[in-house]
């Protein structure tokens, strides 16, 4: 006996090669366990993607289906986030900036270089 009646899978990562080279393309695949193959849709906007997922969930919930919903999110900050945060806070020593670690990075590169040279 399956754990779920319906599956909704969402690729929210927004790769630029997904839909006619359009940035932030979102793909949603969904279907029931009886379906031969899932239906797929690529809504033109994030708000329309959210609306589609909500409508699919409401549809399934009203008939008391067990639904598994999965999202593939990109684990990264949006483009220019660091610059916007720096402008908003006035801080330039943000932790993910390389210059915050520049002394340690130089030391590590020096060790690596001397190790590699000793192998030659």
mmCIF file of the C-alpha atoms, coordinates in Angstrom:
data_MODEL
# 
_entry.id   MODEL 
# 
loop_
_atom_site.group_PDB 
_atom_site.id 
_atom_site.type_symbol 
_atom_site.label_atom_id 
_atom_site.label_alt_id 
_atom_site.label_comp_id 
_atom_site.label_asym_id 
_atom_site.label_entity_id 
_atom_site.label_seq_id 
_atom_site.pdbx_PDB_ins_code 
_atom_site.Cartn_x 
_atom_site.Cartn_y 
_atom_site.Cartn_z 
_atom_site.occupancy 
_atom_site.B_iso_or_equiv 
_atom_site.pdbx_formal_charge 
_atom_site.auth_seq_id 
_atom_site.auth_comp_id 
_atom_site.auth_asym_id 
_atom_site.auth_atom_id 
_atom_site.pdbx_PDB_model_num 
ATOM 1   C CA . UNK A 1 1   ? 0.000   0.000  0.000   1.00 0.00 ? 1   UNK A CA 1 
ATOM 2   C CA . UNK A 1 2   ? 1.568   3.318  -1.046  1.00 0.00 ? 2   UNK A CA 1 
ATOM 3   C CA . UNK A 1 3   ? 2.125   6.063  1.506   1.00 0.00 ? 3   UNK A CA 1 
ATOM 4   C CA . UNK A 1 4   ? 0.803   8.778  -0.810  1.00 0.00 ? 4   UNK A CA 1 
ATOM 5   C CA . UNK A 1 5   ? -1.983  9.076  -3.357  1.00 0.00 ? 5   UNK A CA 1 
ATOM 6   C CA . UNK A 1 6   ? -0.596  12.149 -5.089  1.00 0.00 ? 6   UNK A CA 1 
ATOM 7   C CA . UNK A 1 7   ? 2.870   13.562 -5.705  1.00 0.00 ? 7   UNK A CA 1 
ATOM 8   C CA . UNK A 1 8   ? 3.735   17.190 -6.475  1.00 0.00 ? 8   UNK A CA 1 
ATOM 9   C CA . UNK A 1 9   ? 7.356   17.891 -7.379  1.00 0.00 ? 9   UNK A CA 1 
ATOM 10  C CA . UNK A 1 10  ? 8.577   21.436 -7.975  1.00 0.00 ? 10  UNK A CA 1 
ATOM 11  C CA . UNK A 1 11  ? 11.903  22.483 -9.478  1.00 0.00 ? 11  UNK A CA 1 
ATOM 12  C CA . UNK A 1 12  ? 12.198  26.005 -8.141  1.00 0.00 ? 12  UNK A CA 1 
ATOM 13  C CA . UNK A 1 13  ? 15.904  26.395 -8.805  1.00 0.00 ? 13  UNK A CA 1 
ATOM 14  C CA . UNK A 1 14  ? 15.430  28.670 -11.794 1.00 0.00 ? 14  UNK A CA 1 
ATOM 15  C CA . UNK A 1 15  ? 18.132  27.488 -14.177 1.00 0.00 ? 15  UNK A CA 1 
ATOM 16  C CA . UNK A 1 16  ? 18.358  29.683 -17.258 1.00 0.00 ? 16  UNK A CA 1 
ATOM 17  C CA . UNK A 1 17  ? 18.461  26.760 -19.722 1.00 0.00 ? 17  UNK A CA 1 
ATOM 18  C CA . UNK A 1 18  ? 15.081  25.381 -18.799 1.00 0.00 ? 18  UNK A CA 1 
ATOM 19  C CA . UNK A 1 19  ? 12.529  27.284 -20.809 1.00 0.00 ? 19  UNK A CA 1 
ATOM 20  C CA . UNK A 1 20  ? 13.599  29.109 -23.945 1.00 0.00 ? 20  UNK A CA 1 
ATOM 21  C CA . UNK A 1 21  ? 16.603  30.560 -22.068 1.00 0.00 ? 21  UNK A CA 1 
ATOM 22  C CA . UNK A 1 22  ? 14.259  32.412 -19.730 1.00 0.00 ? 22  UNK A CA 1 
ATOM 23  C CA . UNK A 1 23  ? 15.670  33.057 -16.265 1.00 0.00 ? 23  UNK A CA 1 
ATOM 24  C CA . UNK A 1 24  ? 13.931  31.671 -13.192 1.00 0.00 ? 24  UNK A CA 1 
ATOM 25  C CA . UNK A 1 25  ? 11.873  29.042 -14.994 1.00 0.00 ? 25  UNK A CA 1 
ATOM 26  C CA . UNK A 1 26  ? 9.904   26.889 -12.583 1.00 0.00 ? 26  UNK A CA 1 
ATOM 27  C CA . UNK A 1 27  ? 8.709   23.383 -13.412 1.00 0.00 ? 27  UNK A CA 1 
ATOM 28  C CA . UNK A 1 28  ? 5.975   21.507 -11.570 1.00 0.00 ? 28  UNK A CA 1 
ATOM 29  C CA . UNK A 1 29  ? 5.243   17.823 -12.106 1.00 0.00 ? 29  UNK A CA 1 
ATOM 30  C CA . UNK A 1 30  ? 2.227   16.239 -10.443 1.00 0.00 ? 30  UNK A CA 1 
ATOM 31  C CA . UNK A 1 31  ? 0.080   13.171 -10.598 1.00 0.00 ? 31  UNK A CA 1 
ATOM 32  C CA . UNK A 1 32  ? -1.552  10.356 -8.756  1.00 0.00 ? 32  UNK A CA 1 
ATOM 33  C CA . UNK A 1 33  ? -0.315  6.841  -8.173  1.00 0.00 ? 33  UNK A CA 1 
ATOM 34  C CA . UNK A 1 34  ? -2.729  5.560  -10.822 1.00 0.00 ? 34  UNK A CA 1 
ATOM 35  C CA . UNK A 1 35  ? -1.411  7.937  -13.506 1.00 0.00 ? 35  UNK A CA 1 
ATOM 36  C CA . UNK A 1 36  ? 0.787   6.526  -16.268 1.00 0.00 ? 36  UNK A CA 1 
ATOM 37  C CA . UNK A 1 37  ? 2.984   9.638  -16.206 1.00 0.00 ? 37  UNK A CA 1 
ATOM 38  C CA . UNK A 1 38  ? 2.922   12.961 -14.365 1.00 0.00 ? 38  UNK A CA 1 
ATOM 39  C CA . UNK A 1 39  ? 1.572   16.161 -15.830 1.00 0.00 ? 39  UNK A CA 1 
ATOM 40  C CA . UNK A 1 40  ? 4.122   18.967 -16.116 1.00 0.00 ? 40  UNK A CA 1 
ATOM 41  C CA . UNK A 1 41  ? 3.672   22.709 -16.168 1.00 0.00 ? 41  UNK A CA 1 
ATOM 42  C CA . UNK A 1 42  ? 5.998   25.678 -16.219 1.00 0.00 ? 42  UNK A CA 1 
ATOM 43  C CA . UNK A 1 43  ? 4.093   28.720 -14.940 1.00 0.00 ? 43  UNK A CA 1 
ATOM 44  C CA . UNK A 1 44  ? 5.330   32.062 -16.301 1.00 0.00 ? 44  UNK A CA 1 
ATOM 45  C CA . UNK A 1 45  ? 5.789   33.602 -12.830 1.00 0.00 ? 45  UNK A CA 1 
ATOM 46  C CA . UNK A 1 46  ? 6.478   32.622 -9.232  1.00 0.00 ? 46  UNK A CA 1 
ATOM 47  C CA . UNK A 1 47  ? 3.083   33.861 -8.086  1.00 0.00 ? 47  UNK A CA 1 
ATOM 48  C CA . UNK A 1 48  ? 1.374   31.689 -10.711 1.00 0.00 ? 48  UNK A CA 1 
ATOM 49  C CA . UNK A 1 49  ? 3.477   28.722 -9.582  1.00 0.00 ? 49  UNK A CA 1 
ATOM 50  C CA . UNK A 1 50  ? 2.315   29.263 -5.995  1.00 0.00 ? 50  UNK A CA 1 
ATOM 51  C CA . UNK A 1 51  ? -1.295  29.533 -7.197  1.00 0.00 ? 51  UNK A CA 1 
ATOM 52  C CA . UNK A 1 52  ? -0.969  26.276 -9.146  1.00 0.00 ? 52  UNK A CA 1 
ATOM 53  C CA . UNK A 1 53  ? 0.508   24.410 -6.178  1.00 0.00 ? 53  UNK A CA 1 
ATOM 54  C CA . UNK A 1 54  ? -2.206  25.771 -3.873  1.00 0.00 ? 54  UNK A CA 1 
ATOM 55  C CA . UNK A 1 55  ? -4.959  24.741 -6.264  1.00 0.00 ? 55  UNK A CA 1 
ATOM 56  C CA . UNK A 1 56  ? -3.482  21.253 -6.660  1.00 0.00 ? 56  UNK A CA 1 
ATOM 57  C CA . UNK A 1 57  ? -3.271  20.874 -2.887  1.00 0.00 ? 57  UNK A CA 1 
ATOM 58  C CA . UNK A 1 58  ? -6.809  22.153 -2.294  1.00 0.00 ? 58  UNK A CA 1 
ATOM 59  C CA . UNK A 1 59  ? -8.111  19.768 -4.961  1.00 0.00 ? 59  UNK A CA 1 
ATOM 60  C CA . UNK A 1 60  ? -6.439  16.789 -3.303  1.00 0.00 ? 60  UNK A CA 1 
ATOM 61  C CA . UNK A 1 61  ? -7.223  17.806 0.266   1.00 0.00 ? 61  UNK A CA 1 
ATOM 62  C CA . UNK A 1 62  ? -10.949 18.034 -0.436  1.00 0.00 ? 62  UNK A CA 1 
ATOM 63  C CA . UNK A 1 63  ? -10.962 14.344 -1.407  1.00 0.00 ? 63  UNK A CA 1 
ATOM 64  C CA . UNK A 1 64  ? -8.716  13.497 1.563   1.00 0.00 ? 64  UNK A CA 1 
ATOM 65  C CA . UNK A 1 65  ? -5.707  12.384 -0.500  1.00 0.00 ? 65  UNK A CA 1 
ATOM 66  C CA . UNK A 1 66  ? -2.332  11.796 1.068   1.00 0.00 ? 66  UNK A CA 1 
ATOM 67  C CA . UNK A 1 67  ? -0.037  14.200 -0.780  1.00 0.00 ? 67  UNK A CA 1 
ATOM 68  C CA . UNK A 1 68  ? 3.756   14.378 -0.878  1.00 0.00 ? 68  UNK A CA 1 
ATOM 69  C CA . UNK A 1 69  ? 4.988   17.824 -1.924  1.00 0.00 ? 69  UNK A CA 1 
ATOM 70  C CA . UNK A 1 70  ? 8.678   18.273 -2.751  1.00 0.00 ? 70  UNK A CA 1 
ATOM 71  C CA . UNK A 1 71  ? 10.651  21.381 -3.697  1.00 0.00 ? 71  UNK A CA 1 
ATOM 72  C CA . UNK A 1 72  ? 14.067  21.672 -5.306  1.00 0.00 ? 72  UNK A CA 1 
ATOM 73  C CA . UNK A 1 73  ? 15.268  25.077 -4.136  1.00 0.00 ? 73  UNK A CA 1 
ATOM 74  C CA . UNK A 1 74  ? 18.617  26.591 -4.980  1.00 0.00 ? 74  UNK A CA 1 
ATOM 75  C CA . UNK A 1 75  ? 20.711  26.950 -1.830  1.00 0.00 ? 75  UNK A CA 1 
ATOM 76  C CA . UNK A 1 76  ? 22.280  30.266 -2.630  1.00 0.00 ? 76  UNK A CA 1 
ATOM 77  C CA . UNK A 1 77  ? 21.658  33.934 -2.220  1.00 0.00 ? 77  UNK A CA 1 
ATOM 78  C CA . UNK A 1 78  ? 20.131  35.811 -5.157  1.00 0.00 ? 78  UNK A CA 1 
ATOM 79  C CA . UNK A 1 79  ? 22.375  37.737 -7.539  1.00 0.00 ? 79  UNK A CA 1 
ATOM 80  C CA . UNK A 1 80  ? 23.635  40.986 -5.971  1.00 0.00 ? 80  UNK A CA 1 
ATOM 81  C CA . UNK A 1 81  ? 22.372  40.033 -2.502  1.00 0.00 ? 81  UNK A CA 1 
ATOM 82  C CA . UNK A 1 82  ? 25.771  40.677 -0.902  1.00 0.00 ? 82  UNK A CA 1 
ATOM 83  C CA . UNK A 1 83  ? 26.032  44.138 -2.480  1.00 0.00 ? 83  UNK A CA 1 
ATOM 84  C CA . UNK A 1 84  ? 22.484  45.023 -1.380  1.00 0.00 ? 84  UNK A CA 1 
ATOM 85  C CA . UNK A 1 85  ? 23.163  43.817 2.161   1.00 0.00 ? 85  UNK A CA 1 
ATOM 86  C CA . UNK A 1 86  ? 26.412  45.757 2.292   1.00 0.00 ? 86  UNK A CA 1 
ATOM 87  C CA . UNK A 1 87  ? 24.603  48.895 1.083   1.00 0.00 ? 87  UNK A CA 1 
ATOM 88  C CA . UNK A 1 88  ? 21.791  48.414 3.610   1.00 0.00 ? 88  UNK A CA 1 
ATOM 89  C CA . UNK A 1 89  ? 24.036  47.730 6.622   1.00 0.00 ? 89  UNK A CA 1 
ATOM 90  C CA . UNK A 1 90  ? 27.059  49.835 5.718   1.00 0.00 ? 90  UNK A CA 1 
ATOM 91  C CA . UNK A 1 91  ? 29.274  46.878 6.651   1.00 0.00 ? 91  UNK A CA 1 
ATOM 92  C CA . UNK A 1 92  ? 31.948  45.666 4.294   1.00 0.00 ? 92  UNK A CA 1 
ATOM 93  C CA . UNK A 1 93  ? 33.223  42.787 6.463   1.00 0.00 ? 93  UNK A CA 1 
ATOM 94  C CA . UNK A 1 94  ? 30.465  40.350 5.579   1.00 0.00 ? 94  UNK A CA 1 
ATOM 95  C CA . UNK A 1 95  ? 31.481  36.782 6.444   1.00 0.00 ? 95  UNK A CA 1 
ATOM 96  C CA . UNK A 1 96  ? 31.225  35.285 2.964   1.00 0.00 ? 96  UNK A CA 1 
ATOM 97  C CA . UNK A 1 97  ? 33.479  37.894 1.423   1.00 0.00 ? 97  UNK A CA 1 
ATOM 98  C CA . UNK A 1 98  ? 36.932  36.535 0.665   1.00 0.00 ? 98  UNK A CA 1 
ATOM 99  C CA . UNK A 1 99  ? 38.652  39.624 2.024   1.00 0.00 ? 99  UNK A CA 1 
ATOM 100 C CA . UNK A 1 100 ? 37.311  38.702 5.485   1.00 0.00 ? 100 UNK A CA 1 
ATOM 101 C CA . UNK A 1 101 ? 39.435  35.599 5.283   1.00 0.00 ? 101 UNK A CA 1 
ATOM 102 C CA . UNK A 1 102 ? 42.223  37.021 3.147   1.00 0.00 ? 102 UNK A CA 1 
ATOM 103 C CA . UNK A 1 103 ? 45.028  36.651 5.709   1.00 0.00 ? 103 UNK A CA 1 
ATOM 104 C CA . UNK A 1 104 ? 44.101  33.048 6.451   1.00 0.00 ? 104 UNK A CA 1 
ATOM 105 C CA . UNK A 1 105 ? 43.615  32.343 2.740   1.00 0.00 ? 105 UNK A CA 1 
ATOM 106 C CA . UNK A 1 106 ? 47.071  33.750 1.917   1.00 0.00 ? 106 UNK A CA 1 
ATOM 107 C CA . UNK A 1 107 ? 48.630  31.654 4.666   1.00 0.00 ? 107 UNK A CA 1 
ATOM 108 C CA . UNK A 1 108 ? 46.895  28.495 3.384   1.00 0.00 ? 108 UNK A CA 1 
ATOM 109 C CA . UNK A 1 109 ? 47.887  29.237 -0.221  1.00 0.00 ? 109 UNK A CA 1 
ATOM 110 C CA . UNK A 1 110 ? 51.484  29.761 0.908   1.00 0.00 ? 110 UNK A CA 1 
ATOM 111 C CA . UNK A 1 111 ? 51.476  26.384 2.659   1.00 0.00 ? 111 UNK A CA 1 
ATOM 112 C CA . UNK A 1 112 ? 49.939  24.724 -0.376  1.00 0.00 ? 112 UNK A CA 1 
ATOM 113 C CA . UNK A 1 113 ? 52.467  26.334 -2.721  1.00 0.00 ? 113 UNK A CA 1 
ATOM 114 C CA . UNK A 1 114 ? 55.436  25.313 -0.571  1.00 0.00 ? 114 UNK A CA 1 
ATOM 115 C CA . UNK A 1 115 ? 54.058  21.764 -0.290  1.00 0.00 ? 115 UNK A CA 1 
ATOM 116 C CA . UNK A 1 116 ? 53.592  21.504 -4.045  1.00 0.00 ? 116 UNK A CA 1 
ATOM 117 C CA . UNK A 1 117 ? 57.071  22.918 -4.732  1.00 0.00 ? 117 UNK A CA 1 
ATOM 118 C CA . UNK A 1 118 ? 58.624  20.395 -2.353  1.00 0.00 ? 118 UNK A CA 1 
ATOM 119 C CA . UNK A 1 119 ? 57.081  17.593 -4.411  1.00 0.00 ? 119 UNK A CA 1 
ATOM 120 C CA . UNK A 1 120 ? 58.730  18.754 -7.651  1.00 0.00 ? 120 UNK A CA 1 
# 
